[in-house]
Amino acid sequence: MDRAERRIRVLTMVDGLGTAGGGEGIARQIALHLDRDRFEVVFCVTRWGAKEAADVDGQVELREAGVALFPLSRDGRFDLAPWRSLVGRARRSEIDVVHTHKIGSNVWGALLSPLMGRPVFVAHEHTWSYDGNPTRVFLDRELIARRADAFVAVSREDQRRMIEIEGVPPAKTRFIANGIPPFPPATPGRDIRAELAIAADAPLVGVVATLRPQKALEVMVRAAAQVHEEVPEAVFLLIGGEAEVVGEADRLAALAGELGLGDSFRVLGQRDDVPDLVAALDIGALSSDFEGSPLSVMEYMEAGKPVVATNVGGLPDLVVEGVNGFLVERQDPAALAAALVALLRDPELARRMGEAGRTRRREEFSIEATARRCGELYEELMVAKGSTRQDRDRNAP
């Protein structure tokens, strides 16, 4: 069958299965939401392990959506045999587009896509600080950007940094905003406050974030201590599991204790009931030093919660100052506390901002819109590249 008569074949490459969110989650959701009449998708998990193998529900969801799963089990970074199997699969399947996500898969995509019959190559970066790591800057500029037909950023600020800090050619960059699928409704009749022994009328601030240095959560703890001086009945919930730093949850809990917060700052850890917890909040907050386009903020918005966050990365794309929340400078606990107190003391303002945020999320940050823009990018690049499958096969090394 001629390529023009069949669906466009897409190979997605990402580190994990993506059921826990983050960049992997966005990659997964794009694969799930690409138009099945136009696209056929193979989803390659490049770091397949016991955790992914045990996630039967995640595998079933892909299969039921018509997405072919290709797990890549590797014994280490220098185990090349699995990559050979992926290249063979891509060539046999006549892959048209390779779409990689995050630094590891972006590097491998840059190295391997020429061996796959020269498909369109789209690299997708989800967030990093874009400075302080010369090796990564070099890889982005000299390897990934040179090989990629497009280098996708998830925020306008990340796109600017790609160009100005990394030196990626502007014509190679694209901005495609993240989106989230419809947020599961809160469990009817469930009383989160009662379960956590929090007073029904206590102001409740939540932070949904993986416990990693990027999130600057010690700043949130210090802001909470200042809020407590003004609104002593306020309670903070930190929701999220540990990442790179073992013992981070204990460290943050100890800092909260040192600052006299007691039960006013709860470190809940990883939870599978985030929609119920977010529904119980009065305010959603984030104190990050850098961000791409954080899904947690979209979750706050969908739940109708006002947002208080730092003015970094893609957060200005999500939060319109004074409309659906407040933005403050990074590493400034006093400013963060002042914005939180302003909303806690004005419930009507908080309600209006929350409603504005929900409307904005549904109009501009849906996963359907993200997947549609990716699909349009694939088609644009295939036209621009202007090569047939036969041409790519003949010219492949």
N, C-alpha and C positions, 0 to 999 in steps of 0.2 A: 504493500500500500504506500503511495506517495505521501510524503510528510504533510503536504497541503491538504490531504484527505483524512488525516488522523488528528487526534488530540496532541497538543504540545506535551512532550514528556519531560518532567521536572525531577531532578534528583536533589533532595534537601539533605544537607549534612549538618549535624549539630552534635554536641558532646553527649547530651542525655535525652531521655525519653520525653521530658518536658511537662510532666504532670504536676510538678511542684511550682511552676511559674517561672519568672525571670526570662532571660533571653531564650532559654530552651523552650519555655512555655509559649513564647511568641512564635518561634519557629514552628512548633507543633500546630498552633492554632492557624497559622497561615496555610500550612499543608492541609489541614482539615477543611478550610473554608475556600480554597481555590475552586473556581467554577468547574464542576466535573464534566460539563459538556465541552469544555475547552482544554482542560489540563488533566494529565495522568501523572500521579505523584508516587515516587519512591522515597521513603523516609529512612535515611541512614543514621543510626545512632553510632557515633564513632568511638565511644567509650562504654561499650556494653559490658555490664557486670551483673553480679548477683542481685543488686537492687532493681535494675531494669528487668531482669528475667522474672523477678517476683511480682512485678507490676502487671498482673494479668489484665486488669480493667483497662489500663492504658493501652495495652496491645490490642485488646478487643475493640476499643473505640476507633483506633486507626483502621483496623480491618473492616469494621462496619461502615466506615466512611469511604471505603474504596481506596485507601492509601496502603501501598505495599511497604511492609516493614523490612529493613535490611540491617540486622544487628551486626556490628563489627567487634568481635572479641579479640582484644590485643593483650599480649603478655607484657608489653612495655612500649615505650615510645619508639624503640628501634625494631619492633616486630613488624616487618614490612609485608609479610605474606597476606594478611587480611586486606591490605590496600590493593594488592594485585587482584584479589577476588572482586573488590569493588570496581576497579577499572574494567575488568572483564564484564561484569554485570552492566556497567554503563554502556560499553560498546555494543554488547549483544542487544541491549534494550533500545539502542539508538537514542540516547538521552539528548535532548535539545538544549536544556538549561540546567546548569549546576548552581544551586543557591545555597551558600554556606553561611553559618552563623557563629559569631564569636571567634576569638583569635586563633584557637587551635584548629578548628575546621576551616577557617579562612586560609591559614597557611597551607594546609593539606590540599585544599581546593585549588590554590594557586599553583601548587606543584603538580597536581595530578590531572587537572582539567585538560591540559594539552594532550594527554595520553588517551583521553576518552572520546576522541573524534572531534576535538575543538568545538564543544558546545559553547553557547553563551555562558559566561561566568559572572555571577552576581555575588559579591561579598557583602556581608551584613554585620555591622558593628553595633552592639547594643548599649554599651557604656564603658568608658574608662576616663581617667583624668586627662589623657592626651599630653601629659608631660611627666617628667621624672623617671621615664623608663626608655632610655635611648635605643635599646634593642628592639622594643616593640615599635617605637616610632620608625626605625629603620625597616622592619618587616612590613609595616603598613605601607610605607612610601615606596620602597624599592622592590618588594616582592608582590604583595597583595594588590596594590593599586596598579602596578604595571601590567599584571596579568588580567585583572578584572575588567569586564566591560562596563560595570557600574559598581560603586562602593556606596552602600546605603548607610545613612546615619538616621538615628531615631529622634533626633531633635535638631532644630536649626542651629543651636549652639554647638552641638557635636559636629555638624557639617562645617561650621566656621572653623572649629579647631582642627578638623582634618586638613583644611586648606591652609590655614595660617600657621599652625604649629608643626604639623607633619609634612606639609609641602605636597599634599596630594593634589593633582591637577583638578581645578574646579569642575571641568567638564565631566570628570569621572564620578563626581559625587552626586548623590540623590538624597533628598529628605523624604522619608516615609514615616509618618507618625504611627506609634504603636496604638493598638486598640485592644479591647477586651471583649470576650463573648458576653452574652446576657448573664448578669450576676444572679446566682441562685438566690431565691427568696429566703428570708429568715424562717427558721422552723416555727410554725404556728404554735402559739401558747408557751413557747420557751421563755423563761425569765433568767437571762444571763446574770443580771445584777443579784438576784436572789441566790443563784448558784455560787457566785463569788463573794457572797456576804457583803455586798455594796448597797448602801441605802438607795432606795428608789429615786430620791430626789438629788442624789449626789452628782455634781458635774463630772462627766466622764470623758477623758481624753485618751485616744488610742494611737499607737504607733505600730504599723505593720511593716516589719523590715527584717531581713536576714541580718543576724548579728555579725557584721563585718566592719572593719575600720572606716570604710567609705561612708557609712551611715552616721558617724560621729555621735553615737548614742549617749556618750558621757555628757555632751552638750544638752541633750534632752533631759537627762537626769538633773543637771544643774538648773535648767530652766524650770523644771517641775518644782524644785525647792523654792525658787522665787515665786512661782505661782501659788504655792502652798502658803506663803506669807500673806498673800492678798486674798486668796480664796481657800481657806484651810480645809474645806470639805471636798475639794476636788481630788479625784483619783485618776491615776495614769495607768494604762495597761500597755505593756510592751509585748508584742505578739510576733514570734518568729524564732527560727532555730539558729544554732551556731553555724558558722561557715569556717573560715580559715583559722580563727583564733579559738582554741580550746579553752574553756573556762571563762569566756566572755560574759555569759549570763551571770555567773557568780560574781565576777568583778563589778558588773553594773548594779547588781543587787547590794553588794557591799558598799558601793558609793552612795546608793540611795539611803542605806542605813546610816552611814557617816553624816549625811546631810539632814538626818532626822525625819525622813519621809515615812518610815515604817510601812504600814499597809497602804499608804497613799500612792506607792509606786510598786506595781506588781509585774514581775517578769514571768510571763506565762509559758514561754518556750514555743516550740512548733505545735501548731494546732490544725485540726482538719475541719474546724467549725468556724472559719474566719467570717463567712457571711453573717452568722448569728452574732459574733462579737462586734463586727463593724456596725451592725444594725442597732446595737445597744449604745453606741458612742454618741456624744454630743459634738465632738470635734475630732477630725483625723489630722495627724501631724507627721512631719518628717524633718530631720535635722541634718541631712546629708551634706558632705563636703563637695561631692559631685554626683551627678545622675545623668541617665539618658532620658528615658520617658517612663517613669516608675509606674508599674501596674497598681501598686497599693493606692496611689493618689487617685487613679481612675476608679478604683473600688470605693474609696470614700465618696467620690463625686456621684457614682451610680446609686449609692445608698442615701444620697441627699444630705451629706455631712459637709460643713464648711471645712476648708483646708488651711492649715498654717504650716508653711514649709520654707526652706531656704531658697534663695534666689540663685539657683545654680542649674546648669545643664538645660534639660527640657522642661523644667518646672514652670518657667514663664509661658511655655506653649499650652500648659494645662490650666494654670491658675491665673486668672485675670485679677490683678490687685484691686481689692475693694468690691469685686463683683461676686466671685465664688470663694474668696479667701484672702489671706494676707501672705506676702512674701517678705522675708527678712534676710539680712546678710548672714553668711555662714559663720560659724564659730562665735556667735553672739547670743549667749543664753539670756541676757537681759532683754534683747529685742524680741526673741522668741517668746519669752514669758509675757511681755507686754501685749503682744498680739493675741496670745491665748486668753489672757485676762480680759481684754476688750471684748472678745466673743462670749466668754463665760458670763460676763456681766450684762450682756445684751442678747438674750435668747431670741428675740424677734429678728435682730440682724443676722444671727447665726442661722435661723430658719430660712430667711430669704437667700442667703448665700448658698445654703445647702440645696435649695430648689434650683437656683441658677446653675450650680455645678452639675446637677443631674441632667438638666436640659443640655448643657454644653457637652457632656460626655456622650449622650445619645446621638447628638447631631454630628459630632466631629471625631470621636475616638471609639468607633466600633471596630471589632475584628473583621467584619465584613468589608469595611472601607479599606482597612490595611491590606487584606488579601486581594481586593480588587485592584489597588494601586500596584501591588507586586505583579499581578497578572498583566496589567497594562505595560509595566516596565519590561517584562519578558518579551512581549510582542513587539514593543518598540525596538528593543535591542536586536531581536532576530531580524527585523526588517533592515536595521542599520548595518548589521553584519553582512547580510545579503548573500550568505553562502548556503548551498544545498547540503544535505547530508552526504551525498556522494563526494562533493568537493572537500568536505571536512575529513572524510575517511581517506581520501587520496593524499591529502597534505599532512595527515597526522604522522608523527615520528614513529 
